[in-house]
Amino acid sequence: RAMKWHKMFKKWDSTPLSLLKRRIFKGIPDSVRSVAWTRVLDLANTRKAGQYEAAYYAAYKQSKFTDIEQIDKDIARRFREHVLFRERYGKGQQSLFRILSAYSVYNSELGYCQGMDSIAGLMMMYLNEEVS
């Protein structure tokens, strides 16, 4: 399956949406997941330089204590066996904390909701911190 995805990446702009949907439904192979998510989310065109840093800095300055406290509790419970998140206050947990704090400020109407750590943590397993 990974070979089919590699061929599709080469012709990404002309790939029919029906084919893309079918391949996603069958499952994205682990070896190409990072590239696939980057392409499917169109990150090359949707990311704005400095947006993550600005949101994180704003989160640092204006986050509600309750959000920060809840994010800290949730991170400690999520993906405990995964090498990236195993160590309490390790690099993986710190990155996940920054991502969730930044998002809670970026989308202030929603803020932080329990379970967001699962989504962000999964993305961190395949993408870098800023993209996640």
N, CA, C and O atoms as CSV, one atom per row, in Angstrom:
chain,resi,resn,atom,element,x,y,z
A,1,ARG,N,N,0.805,-1.203,0.000
A,1,ARG,CA,C,0.000,0.000,0.000
A,1,ARG,C,C,0.845,1.263,0.000
A,1,ARG,O,O,0.480,2.256,-0.629
A,2,ALA,N,N,1.975,1.233,0.703
A,2,ALA,CA,C,2.834,2.420,0.780
A,2,ALA,C,C,3.317,2.838,-0.607
A,2,ALA,O,O,3.427,4.030,-0.896
A,3,MET,N,N,3.603,1.863,-1.461
A,3,MET,CA,C,4.070,2.181,-2.821
A,3,MET,C,C,2.989,2.938,-3.599
A,3,MET,O,O,3.293,3.858,-4.357
A,4,LYS,N,N,1.744,2.550,-3.409
A,4,LYS,CA,C,0.639,3.249,-4.079
A,4,LYS,C,C,0.572,4.701,-3.612
A,4,LYS,O,O,0.328,5.609,-4.406
A,5,TRP,N,N,0.789,4.906,-2.319
A,5,TRP,CA,C,0.776,6.264,-1.781
A,5,TRP,C,C,1.930,7.076,-2.351
A,5,TRP,O,O,1.750,8.244,-2.695
A,6,HIS,N,N,3.113,6.478,-2.456
A,6,HIS,CA,C,4.264,7.197,-3.016
A,6,HIS,C,C,3.985,7.624,-4.464
A,6,HIS,O,O,4.321,8.739,-4.864
A,7,LYS,N,N,3.374,6.735,-5.237
A,7,LYS,CA,C,3.017,7.085,-6.615
A,7,LYS,C,C,2.000,8.231,-6.626
A,7,LYS,O,O,2.086,9.140,-7.451
A,8,MET,N,N,1.047,8.175,-5.706
A,8,MET,CA,C,0.023,9.215,-5.644
A,8,MET,C,C,0.637,10.561,-5.241
A,8,MET,O,O,0.201,11.604,-5.729
A,9,PHE,N,N,1.644,10.550,-4.356
A,9,PHE,CA,C,2.310,11.798,-3.961
A,9,PHE,C,C,2.957,12.470,-5.159
A,9,PHE,O,O,2.966,13.698,-5.251
A,10,LYS,N,N,3.500,11.680,-6.079
A,10,LYS,CA,C,4.163,12.241,-7.260
A,10,LYS,C,C,3.181,12.956,-8.178
A,10,LYS,O,O,3.551,13.898,-8.879
A,11,LYS,N,N,1.925,12.505,-8.174
A,11,LYS,CA,C,0.890,13.103,-9.021
A,11,LYS,C,C,-0.213,13.716,-8.153
A,11,LYS,O,O,-1.394,13.639,-8.492
A,12,TRP,N,N,0.176,14.311,-7.057
A,12,TRP,CA,C,-0.789,14.772,-6.045
A,12,TRP,C,C,-1.853,15.713,-6.597
A,12,TRP,O,O,-3.037,15.546,-6.305
A,13,ASP,N,N,-1.449,16.690,-7.381
A,13,ASP,CA,C,-2.401,17.695,-7.870
A,13,ASP,C,C,-3.430,17.128,-8.842
A,13,ASP,O,O,-4.511,17.695,-9.002
A,14,SER,N,N,-3.104,16.024,-9.486
A,14,SER,CA,C,-4.053,15.448,-10.441
A,14,SER,C,C,-4.750,14.195,-9.894
A,14,SER,O,O,-5.455,13.512,-10.637
A,15,THR,N,N,-4.567,13.894,-8.631
A,15,THR,CA,C,-5.197,12.723,-8.027
A,15,THR,C,C,-6.685,12.979,-7.821
A,15,THR,O,O,-7.060,13.968,-7.191
A,16,PRO,N,N,-7.533,12.104,-8.344
A,16,PRO,CA,C,-8.979,12.284,-8.146
A,16,PRO,C,C,-9.345,12.170,-6.665
A,16,PRO,O,O,-8.799,11.335,-5.945
A,17,LEU,N,N,-10.249,12.994,-6.233
A,17,LEU,CA,C,-10.677,12.994,-4.836
A,17,LEU,C,C,-11.247,11.637,-4.428
A,17,LEU,O,O,-11.063,11.202,-3.292
A,18,SER,N,N,-11.931,10.977,-5.340
A,18,SER,CA,C,-12.517,9.667,-5.037
A,18,SER,C,C,-11.429,8.645,-4.705
A,18,SER,O,O,-11.606,7.817,-3.812
A,19,LEU,N,N,-10.302,8.703,-5.424
A,19,LEU,CA,C,-9.181,7.804,-5.145
A,19,LEU,C,C,-8.563,8.119,-3.785
A,19,LEU,O,O,-8.261,7.211,-3.010
A,20,LEU,N,N,-8.377,9.391,-3.503
A,20,LEU,CA,C,-7.819,9.805,-2.217
A,20,LEU,C,C,-8.707,9.328,-1.067
A,20,LEU,O,O,-8.207,8.784,-0.082
A,21,LYS,N,N,-10.002,9.526,-1.187
A,21,LYS,CA,C,-10.935,9.087,-0.149
A,21,LYS,C,C,-10.873,7.576,0.057
A,21,LYS,O,O,-10.882,7.095,1.190
A,22,ARG,N,N,-10.811,6.838,-1.040
A,22,ARG,CA,C,-10.749,5.377,-0.961
A,22,ARG,C,C,-9.488,4.916,-0.246
A,22,ARG,O,O,-9.529,4.013,0.590
A,23,ARG,N,N,-8.363,5.546,-0.585
A,23,ARG,CA,C,-7.088,5.169,0.053
A,23,ARG,C,C,-7.080,5.533,1.534
A,23,ARG,O,O,-6.581,4.769,2.360
A,24,ILE,N,N,-7.625,6.685,1.867
A,24,ILE,CA,C,-7.686,7.083,3.275
A,24,ILE,C,C,-8.576,6.119,4.049
A,24,ILE,O,O,-8.249,5.726,5.168
A,25,PHE,N,N,-9.693,5.743,3.456
A,25,PHE,CA,C,-10.614,4.824,4.111
A,25,PHE,C,C,-9.951,3.471,4.388
A,25,PHE,O,O,-10.215,2.848,5.416
A,26,LYS,N,N,-9.097,3.022,3.476
A,26,LYS,CA,C,-8.380,1.751,3.664
A,26,LYS,C,C,-7.293,1.868,4.723
A,26,LYS,O,O,-6.860,0.868,5.295
A,27,GLY,N,N,-6.858,3.095,4.979
A,27,GLY,CA,C,-5.840,3.317,6.002
A,27,GLY,C,C,-4.550,3.834,5.388
A,27,GLY,O,O,-4.091,3.344,4.356
A,28,ILE,N,N,-3.977,4.829,6.042
A,28,ILE,CA,C,-2.710,5.388,5.570
A,28,ILE,C,C,-1.579,4.604,6.228
A,28,ILE,O,O,-1.504,4.554,7.456
A,29,PRO,N,N,-0.701,3.994,5.441
A,29,PRO,CA,C,0.402,3.238,6.037
A,29,PRO,C,C,1.264,4.123,6.947
A,29,PRO,O,O,1.498,5.296,6.656
A,30,ASP,N,N,1.715,3.550,8.020
A,30,ASP,CA,C,2.493,4.289,9.008
A,30,ASP,C,C,3.704,4.981,8.386
A,30,ASP,O,O,4.049,6.097,8.777
A,31,SER,N,N,4.337,4.340,7.441
A,31,SER,CA,C,5.569,4.881,6.850
A,31,SER,C,C,5.351,6.152,6.034
A,31,SER,O,O,6.297,6.907,5.809
A,32,VAL,N,N,4.128,6.399,5.591
A,32,VAL,CA,C,3.856,7.590,4.781
A,32,VAL,C,C,2.873,8.549,5.453
A,32,VAL,O,O,2.461,9.546,4.860
A,33,ARG,N,N,2.509,8.242,6.677
A,33,ARG,CA,C,1.478,9.030,7.357
A,33,ARG,C,C,1.844,10.507,7.501
A,33,ARG,O,O,0.994,11.374,7.300
A,34,SER,N,N,3.076,10.796,7.840
A,34,SER,CA,C,3.501,12.190,8.009
A,34,SER,C,C,3.319,12.981,6.720
A,34,SER,O,O,2.757,14.077,6.738
A,35,VAL,N,N,3.783,12.442,5.620
A,35,VAL,CA,C,3.659,13.118,4.326
A,35,VAL,C,C,2.191,13.213,3.918
A,35,VAL,O,O,1.747,14.246,3.416
A,36,ALA,N,N,1.443,12.136,4.134
A,36,ALA,CA,C,0.031,12.129,3.748
A,36,ALA,C,C,-0.746,13.198,4.505
A,36,ALA,O,O,-1.512,13.950,3.900
A,37,TRP,N,N,-0.562,13.275,5.799
A,37,TRP,CA,C,-1.285,14.284,6.578
A,37,TRP,C,C,-0.883,15.690,6.154
A,37,TRP,O,O,-1.727,16.582,6.073
A,38,THR,N,N,0.397,15.888,5.885
A,38,THR,CA,C,0.864,17.200,5.452
A,38,THR,C,C,0.184,17.600,4.144
A,38,THR,O,O,-0.215,18.751,3.968
A,39,ARG,N,N,0.058,16.647,3.241
A,39,ARG,CA,C,-0.582,16.940,1.944
A,39,ARG,C,C,-2.098,17.098,2.070
A,39,ARG,O,O,-2.678,18.030,1.513
A,40,VAL,N,N,-2.727,16.193,2.796
A,40,VAL,CA,C,-4.186,16.240,2.932
A,40,VAL,C,C,-4.627,17.533,3.626
A,40,VAL,O,O,-5.642,18.123,3.255
A,41,LEU,N,N,-3.872,17.965,4.620
A,41,LEU,CA,C,-4.200,19.195,5.335
A,41,LEU,C,C,-3.716,20.444,4.606
A,41,LEU,O,O,-3.976,21.563,5.048
A,42,ASP,N,N,-3.015,20.255,3.496
A,42,ASP,CA,C,-2.480,21.349,2.686
A,42,ASP,C,C,-1.675,22.334,3.544
A,42,ASP,O,O,-1.855,23.549,3.459
A,43,LEU,N,N,-0.793,21.782,4.361
A,43,LEU,CA,C,-0.040,22.595,5.310
A,43,LEU,C,C,0.908,23.584,4.640
A,43,LEU,O,O,1.212,24.631,5.211
A,44,ALA,N,N,1.370,23.267,3.454
A,44,ALA,CA,C,2.274,24.182,2.752
A,44,ALA,C,C,1.594,25.519,2.458
A,44,ALA,O,O,2.254,26.558,2.424
A,45,ASN,N,N,0.276,25.495,2.247
A,45,ASN,CA,C,-0.449,26.716,1.903
A,45,ASN,C,C,-1.265,27.312,3.050
A,45,ASN,O,O,-1.667,28.473,2.977
A,46,THR,N,N,-1.514,26.541,4.101
A,46,THR,CA,C,-2.372,27.040,5.170
A,46,THR,C,C,-1.615,27.568,6.374
A,46,THR,O,O,-2.157,28.363,7.142
A,47,ARG,N,N,-0.381,27.145,6.552
A,47,ARG,CA,C,0.394,27.623,7.707
A,47,ARG,C,C,0.911,29.020,7.456
A,47,ARG,O,O,1.313,29.354,6.341
A,48,LYS,N,N,0.900,29.827,8.485
A,48,LYS,CA,C,1.433,31.179,8.394
A,48,LYS,C,C,2.668,31.250,9.277
A,48,LYS,O,O,2.647,30.801,10.423
A,49,ALA,N,N,3.730,31.806,8.748
A,49,ALA,CA,C,4.986,31.902,9.489
A,49,ALA,C,C,4.776,32.673,10.784
A,49,ALA,O,O,4.183,33.752,10.785
A,50,GLY,N,N,5.260,32.121,11.869
A,50,GLY,CA,C,5.195,32.791,13.160
A,50,GLY,C,C,3.868,32.673,13.888
A,50,GLY,O,O,3.742,33.141,15.019
A,51,GLN,N,N,2.878,32.057,13.259
A,51,GLN,CA,C,1.552,31.963,13.871
A,51,GLN,C,C,1.588,31.120,15.149
A,51,GLN,O,O,0.974,31.489,16.150
A,52,TYR,N,N,2.296,30.000,15.121
A,52,TYR,CA,C,2.371,29.137,16.299
A,52,TYR,C,C,3.088,29.846,17.445
A,52,TYR,O,O,2.624,29.812,18.584
A,53,GLU,N,N,4.207,30.482,17.147
A,53,GLU,CA,C,4.965,31.172,18.180
A,53,GLU,C,C,4.128,32.286,18.820
A,53,GLU,O,O,4.144,32.466,20.038
A,54,ALA,N,N,3.407,33.020,17.993
A,54,ALA,CA,C,2.565,34.100,18.506
A,54,ALA,C,C,1.456,33.554,19.402
A,54,ALA,O,O,1.172,34.120,20.458
A,55,ALA,N,N,0.835,32.464,18.984
A,55,ALA,CA,C,-0.243,31.870,19.779
A,55,ALA,C,C,0.296,31.310,21.092
A,55,ALA,O,O,-0.341,31.436,22.138
A,56,TYR,N,N,1.473,30.693,21.029
A,56,TYR,CA,C,2.050,30.154,22.265
A,56,TYR,C,C,2.414,31.278,23.227
A,56,TYR,O,O,2.172,31.167,24.429
A,57,TYR,N,N,2.990,32.354,22.711
A,57,TYR,CA,C,3.355,33.484,23.572
A,57,TYR,C,C,2.099,34.092,24.202
A,57,TYR,O,O,2.094,34.444,25.382
A,58,ALA,N,N,1.050,34.209,23.413
A,58,ALA,CA,C,-0.211,34.735,23.938
A,58,ALA,C,C,-0.774,33.793,24.999
A,58,ALA,O,O,-1.309,34.243,26.012
A,59,ALA,N,N,-0.652,32.495,24.768
A,59,ALA,CA,C,-1.132,31.515,25.746
A,59,ALA,C,C,-0.374,31.657,27.051
A,59,ALA,O,O,-0.948,31.565,28.137
A,60,TYR,N,N,0.908,31.879,26.928
A,60,TYR,CA,C,1.748,32.050,28.116
A,60,TYR,C,C,1.309,33.266,28.911
A,60,TYR,O,O,1.327,33.250,30.142
A,61,LYS,N,N,0.917,34.310,28.216
A,61,LYS,CA,C,0.533,35.564,28.865
A,61,LYS,C,C,-0.907,35.573,29.392
A,61,LYS,O,O,-1.175,36.142,30.451
A,62,GLN,N,N,-1.845,34.938,28.648
A,62,GLN,CA,C,-3.247,35.148,28.981
A,62,GLN,C,C,-4.077,33.913,29.257
A,62,GLN,O,O,-5.287,34.030,29.451
A,63,SER,N,N,-3.480,32.741,29.282
A,63,SER,CA,C,-4.284,31.544,29.536
A,63,SER,C,C,-4.935,31.576,30.896
A,63,SER,O,O,-4.376,32.080,31.870
A,64,LYS,N,N,-6.130,31.025,30.936
A,64,LYS,CA,C,-6.823,30.901,32.209
A,64,LYS,C,C,-6.154,29.788,33.007
A,64,LYS,O,O,-5.794,28.753,32.448
A,65,PHE,N,N,-5.991,29.992,34.281
A,65,PHE,CA,C,-5.335,29.005,35.130
A,65,PHE,C,C,-6.052,27.667,35.055
A,65,PHE,O,O,-5.408,26.618,35.092
A,66,THR,N,N,-7.372,27.689,34.951
A,66,THR,CA,C,-8.124,26.431,34.907
A,66,THR,C,C,-7.769,25.623,33.670
A,66,THR,O,O,-7.655,24.400,33.741
A,67,ASP,N,N,-7.593,26.295,32.530
A,67,ASP,CA,C,-7.187,25.589,31.311
A,67,ASP,C,C,-5.805,24.972,31.482
A,67,ASP,O,O,-5.593,23.807,31.147
A,68,ILE,N,N,-4.875,25.749,32.000
A,68,ILE,CA,C,-3.506,25.277,32.174
A,68,ILE,C,C,-3.477,24.079,33.116
A,68,ILE,O,O,-2.789,23.091,32.858
A,69,GLU,N,N,-4.218,24.173,34.194
A,69,GLU,CA,C,-4.272,23.094,35.179
A,69,GLU,C,C,-4.861,21.828,34.554
A,69,GLU,O,O,-4.352,20.730,34.780
A,70,GLN,N,N,-5.932,21.979,33.770
A,70,GLN,CA,C,-6.570,20.819,33.144
A,70,GLN,C,C,-5.672,20.205,32.074
A,70,GLN,O,O,-5.591,18.982,31.960
A,71,ILE,N,N,-5.004,21.039,31.296
A,71,ILE,CA,C,-4.078,20.538,30.281
A,71,ILE,C,C,-2.976,19.725,30.952
A,71,ILE,O,O,-2.635,18.637,30.487
A,72,ASP,N,N,-2.425,20.241,32.030
A,72,ASP,CA,C,-1.358,19.545,32.754
A,72,ASP,C,C,-1.840,18.187,33.271
A,72,ASP,O,O,-1.112,17.199,33.172
A,73,LYS,N,N,-3.037,18.126,33.812
A,73,LYS,CA,C,-3.585,16.855,34.312
A,73,LYS,C,C,-3.784,15.859,33.172
A,73,LYS,O,O,-3.423,14.687,33.285
A,74,ASP,N,N,-4.360,16.340,32.076
A,74,ASP,CA,C,-4.669,15.445,30.959
A,74,ASP,C,C,-3.415,14.890,30.294
A,74,ASP,O,O,-3.383,13.723,29.903
A,75,ILE,N,N,-2.394,15.711,30.167
A,75,ILE,CA,C,-1.159,15.266,29.519
A,75,ILE,C,C,-0.532,14.115,30.293
A,75,ILE,O,O,-0.002,13.175,29.700
A,76,ALA,N,N,-0.594,14.192,31.612
A,76,ALA,CA,C,-0.001,13.139,32.447
A,76,ALA,C,C,-0.707,11.796,32.259
A,76,ALA,O,O,-0.120,10.745,32.513
A,77,ARG,N,N,-1.965,11.829,31.815
A,77,ARG,CA,C,-2.746,10.592,31.670
A,77,ARG,C,C,-2.730,10.024,30.252
A,77,ARG,O,O,-3.135,8.880,30.044
A,78,ARG,N,N,-2.277,10.790,29.295
A,78,ARG,CA,C,-2.395,10.389,27.894
A,78,ARG,C,C,-1.124,9.708,27.383
A,78,ARG,O,O,-0.020,10.172,27.666
A,79,PHE,N,N,-1.265,8.645,26.654
A,79,PHE,CA,C,-0.166,7.935,25.986
A,79,PHE,C,C,0.993,7.621,26.946
A,79,PHE,O,O,2.155,7.818,26.591
A,80,ARG,N,N,0.692,7.144,28.131
A,80,ARG,CA,C,1.723,6.888,29.146
A,80,ARG,C,C,2.797,5.911,28.703
A,80,ARG,O,O,3.938,5.995,29.159
A,81,GLU,N,N,2.449,4.988,27.824
A,81,GLU,CA,C,3.412,3.969,27.407
A,81,GLU,C,C,4.213,4.367,26.168
A,81,GLU,O,O,5.191,3.703,25.823
A,82,HIS,N,N,3.810,5.434,25.505
A,82,HIS,CA,C,4.532,5.855,24.298
A,82,HIS,C,C,5.822,6.561,24.704
A,82,HIS,O,O,5.828,7.394,25.610
A,83,VAL,N,N,6.897,6.223,24.033
A,83,VAL,CA,C,8.215,6.749,24.387
A,83,VAL,C,C,8.261,8.277,24.364
A,83,VAL,O,O,9.007,8.880,25.136
A,84,LEU,N,N,7.499,8.891,23.518
A,84,LEU,CA,C,7.498,10.350,23.400
A,84,LEU,C,C,6.900,11.035,24.636
A,84,LEU,O,O,7.296,12.147,24.984
A,85,PHE,N,N,5.947,10.365,25.295
A,85,PHE,CA,C,5.218,10.993,26.395
A,85,PHE,C,C,5.428,10.317,27.748
A,85,PHE,O,O,4.823,10.722,28.741
A,86,ARG,N,N,6.260,9.314,27.798
A,86,ARG,CA,C,6.425,8.510,29.008
A,86,ARG,C,C,6.946,9.324,30.201
A,86,ARG,O,O,6.448,9.177,31.317
A,87,GLU,N,N,7.926,10.161,29.971
A,87,GLU,CA,C,8.574,10.896,31.055
A,87,GLU,C,C,7.747,12.122,31.442
A,87,GLU,O,O,7.436,12.964,30.600
A,88,ARG,N,N,7.398,12.211,32.716
A,88,ARG,CA,C,6.621,13.358,33.206
A,88,ARG,C,C,7.448,14.624,33.047
A,88,ARG,O,O,8.587,14.693,33.511
A,89,TYR,N,N,6.883,15.606,32.404
A,89,TYR,CA,C,7.528,16.880,32.078
A,89,TYR,C,C,8.739,16.703,31.158
A,89,TYR,O,O,9.634,17.548,31.123
A,90,GLY,N,N,8.755,15.598,30.416
A,90,GLY,CA,C,9.799,15.379,29.420
A,90,GLY,C,C,9.512,16.217,28.178
A,90,GLY,O,O,8.523,16.948,28.128
A,91,LYS,N,N,10.378,16.105,27.184
A,91,LYS,CA,C,10.237,16.927,25.971
A,91,LYS,C,C,8.890,16.737,25.278
A,91,LYS,O,O,8.277,17.710,24.838
A,92,GLY,N,N,8.429,15.494,25.178
A,92,GLY,CA,C,7.150,15.234,24.511
A,92,GLY,C,C,5.980,15.863,25.241
A,92,GLY,O,O,5.111,16.477,24.622
A,93,GLN,N,N,5.955,15.709,26.560
A,93,GLN,CA,C,4.868,16.305,27.330
A,93,GLN,C,C,4.936,17.828,27.305
A,93,GLN,O,O,3.904,18.499,27.277
A,94,GLN,N,N,6.137,18.368,27.314
A,94,GLN,CA,C,6.274,19.824,27.237
A,94,GLN,C,C,5.766,20.353,25.899
A,94,GLN,O,O,5.073,21.369,25.849
A,95,SER,N,N,6.115,19.658,24.816
A,95,SER,CA,C,5.645,20.071,23.490
A,95,SER,C,C,4.125,19.999,23.406
A,95,SER,O,O,3.477,20.909,22.888
A,96,LEU,N,N,3.568,18.912,23.919
A,96,LEU,CA,C,2.117,18.753,23.897
A,96,LEU,C,C,1.444,19.856,24.720
A,96,LEU,O,O,0.401,20.377,24.325
A,97,PHE,N,N,2.027,20.205,25.840
A,97,PHE,CA,C,1.511,21.285,26.675
A,97,PHE,C,C,1.515,22.610,25.908
A,97,PHE,O,O,0.541,23.362,25.951
A,98,ARG,N,N,2.614,22.887,25.210
A,98,ARG,CA,C,2.703,24.138,24.442
A,98,ARG,C,C,1.659,24.178,23.327
A,98,ARG,O,O,1.022,25.206,23.099
A,99,ILE,N,N,1.493,23.063,22.645
A,99,ILE,CA,C,0.516,22.995,21.552
A,99,ILE,C,C,-0.893,23.262,22.066
A,99,ILE,O,O,-1.624,24.076,21.501
A,100,LEU,N,N,-1.263,22.581,23.127
A,100,LEU,CA,C,-2.617,22.721,23.664
A,100,LEU,C,C,-2.854,24.111,24.260
A,100,LEU,O,O,-3.945,24.666,24.130
A,101,SER,N,N,-1.845,24.664,24.904
A,101,SER,CA,C,-1.971,26.022,25.451
A,101,SER,C,C,-2.140,27.036,24.331
A,101,SER,O,O,-2.990,27.923,24.406
A,102,ALA,N,N,-1.322,26.896,23.290
A,102,ALA,CA,C,-1.405,27.817,22.159
A,102,ALA,C,C,-2.769,27.714,21.475
A,102,ALA,O,O,-3.367,28.728,21.115
A,103,TYR,N,N,-3.251,26.493,21.301
A,103,TYR,CA,C,-4.547,26.330,20.638
A,103,TYR,C,C,-5.677,26.901,21.480
A,103,TYR,O,O,-6.631,27.461,20.939
A,104,SER,N,N,-5.581,26.767,22.796
A,104,SER,CA,C,-6.651,27.281,23.658
A,104,SER,C,C,-6.786,28.796,23.533
A,104,SER,O,O,-7.874,29.340,23.722
A,105,VAL,N,N,-5.684,29.481,23.216
A,105,VAL,CA,C,-5.735,30.926,23.010
A,105,VAL,C,C,-6.113,31.245,21.565
A,105,VAL,O,O,-6.883,32.170,21.308
A,106,TYR,N,N,-5.570,30.479,20.632
A,106,TYR,CA,C,-5.864,30.689,19.214
A,106,TYR,C,C,-7.368,30.569,18.961
A,106,TYR,O,O,-7.946,31.370,18.227
A,107,ASN,N,N,-7.991,29.574,19.568
A,107,ASN,CA,C,-9.432,29.383,19.431
A,107,ASN,C,C,-10.058,29.666,20.799
A,107,ASN,O,O,-10.537,28.754,21.473
A,108,SER,N,N,-10.048,30.918,21.193
A,108,SER,CA,C,-10.467,31.305,22.542
A,108,SER,C,C,-11.947,31.043,22.801
A,108,SER,O,O,-12.348,30.864,23.951
A,109,GLU,N,N,-12.754,31.019,21.760
A,109,GLU,CA,C,-14.175,30.734,21.953
A,109,GLU,C,C,-14.372,29.314,22.486
A,109,GLU,O,O,-15.236,29.071,23.328
A,110,LEU,N,N,-13.568,28.392,21.990
A,110,LEU,CA,C,-13.633,27.003,22.433
A,110,LEU,C,C,-12.730,26.770,23.636
A,110,LEU,O,O,-13.113,26.078,24.579
A,111,GLY,N,N,-11.544,27.340,23.607
A,111,GLY,CA,C,-10.587,27.126,24.694
A,111,GLY,C,C,-10.020,25.720,24.648
A,111,GLY,O,O,-9.750,25.193,23.568
A,112,TYR,N,N,-9.837,25.111,25.805
A,112,TYR,CA,C,-9.335,23.738,25.870
A,112,TYR,C,C,-10.465,22.815,26.287
A,112,TYR,O,O,-11.230,23.120,27.201
A,113,CYS,N,N,-10.559,21.685,25.604
A,113,CYS,CA,C,-11.544,20.663,25.953
A,113,CYS,C,C,-10.824,19.346,26.189
A,113,CYS,O,O,-9.871,19.003,25.490
A,114,GLN,N,N,-11.296,18.626,27.180
A,114,GLN,CA,C,-10.695,17.338,27.470
A,114,GLN,C,C,-10.795,16.450,26.230
A,114,GLN,O,O,-11.849,16.379,25.597
A,115,GLY,N,N,-9.734,15.795,25.896
A,115,GLY,CA,C,-9.689,14.945,24.717
A,115,GLY,C,C,-8.871,15.547,23.591
A,115,GLY,O,O,-8.426,14.827,22.697
A,116,MET,N,N,-8.663,16.866,23.620
A,116,MET,CA,C,-7.824,17.495,22.593
A,116,MET,C,C,-6.401,16.946,22.645
A,116,MET,O,O,-5.705,16.903,21.630
A,117,ASP,N,N,-5.975,16.526,23.845
A,117,ASP,CA,C,-4.630,15.989,23.996
A,117,ASP,C,C,-4.448,14.708,23.189
A,117,ASP,O,O,-3.342,14.419,22.733
A,118,SER,N,N,-5.514,13.943,23.008
A,118,SER,CA,C,-5.428,12.713,22.206
A,118,SER,C,C,-5.139,13.036,20.748
A,118,SER,O,O,-4.299,12.399,20.113
A,119,ILE,N,N,-5.833,14.018,20.234
A,119,ILE,CA,C,-5.670,14.403,18.830
A,119,ILE,C,C,-4.289,15.015,18.606
A,119,ILE,O,O,-3.565,14.623,17.692
A,120,ALA,N,N,-3.936,15.980,19.453
A,120,ALA,CA,C,-2.635,16.642,19.301
A,120,ALA,C,C,-1.488,15.662,19.533
A,120,ALA,O,O,-0.480,15.711,18.826
A,121,GLY,N,N,-1.630,14.784,20.504
A,121,GLY,CA,C,-0.582,13.798,20.781
A,121,GLY,C,C,-0.369,12.858,19.608
A,121,GLY,O,O,0.768,12.548,19.252
A,122,LEU,N,N,-1.450,12.411,19.017
A,122,LEU,CA,C,-1.351,11.531,17.848
A,122,LEU,C,C,-0.658,12.250,16.694
A,122,LEU,O,O,0.187,11.669,16.015
A,123,MET,N,N,-1.013,13.499,16.476
A,123,MET,CA,C,-0.362,14.263,15.402
A,123,MET,C,C,1.125,14.446,15.694
A,123,MET,O,O,1.948,14.411,14.780
A,124,MET,N,N,1.469,14.642,16.969
A,124,MET,CA,C,2.885,14.808,17.334
A,124,MET,C,C,3.707,13.571,17.029
A,124,MET,O,O,4.913,13.668,16.802
A,125,MET,N,N,3.068,12.406,17.020
A,125,MET,CA,C,3.799,11.173,16.725
A,125,MET,C,C,4.270,11.134,15.271
A,125,MET,O,O,5.184,10.384,14.929
A,126,TYR,N,N,3.642,11.946,14.421
A,126,TYR,CA,C,3.972,11.930,12.994
A,126,TYR,C,C,4.436,13.268,12.441
A,126,TYR,O,O,5.084,13.308,11.395
A,127,LEU,N,N,4.120,14.357,13.119
A,127,LEU,CA,C,4.457,15.686,12.621
A,127,LEU,C,C,5.231,16.446,13.700
A,127,LEU,O,O,5.213,16.059,14.869
A,128,ASN,N,N,5.899,17.512,13.311
A,128,ASN,CA,C,6.649,18.284,14.307
A,128,ASN,C,C,5.694,19.132,15.159
A,128,ASN,O,O,4.499,19.216,14.878
A,129,GLU,N,N,6.235,19.742,16.180
A,129,GLU,CA,C,5.420,20.489,17.147
A,129,GLU,C,C,4.624,21.609,16.499
A,129,GLU,O,O,3.431,21.747,16.769
A,130,GLU,N,N,5.243,22.401,15.663
A,130,GLU,CA,C,4.561,23.543,15.061
A,130,GLU,C,C,3.401,23.093,14.184
A,130,GLU,O,O,2.325,23.689,14.225
A,131,VAL,N,N,3.608,22.059,13.399
A,131,VAL,CA,C,2.560,21.555,12.516
A,131,VAL,C,C,1.431,20.932,13.321
A,131,VAL,O,O,0.257,21.107,12.992
A,132,SER,N,N,1.779,20.216,14.362
A,132,SER,CA,C,0.760,19.581,15.211
A,132,SER,C,C,-0.144,20.615,15.824
A,132,SER,O,O,-1.061,20.271,16.569
